[in-house]
């Protein structure tokens, strides 16, 4: 591990990085939210199917 090289590469990346515009932030937020909802829906559906298949519930 070459520490001086690693540090200079990290500094170079930080200098290139910029703050996202409002539109970029909103787009990323919408995509991340949709992904969270999709994963939650899939988990709910799998749980509901397992509940029906195993005869669980009341």
Secondary structure, 3 states (H helix, E strand, C coil): CCHHHHHHHHHHHHHHCCCCCHHHHHHHHHHHHHHHHHHHHHHHHHHHHHHHHHCCCC
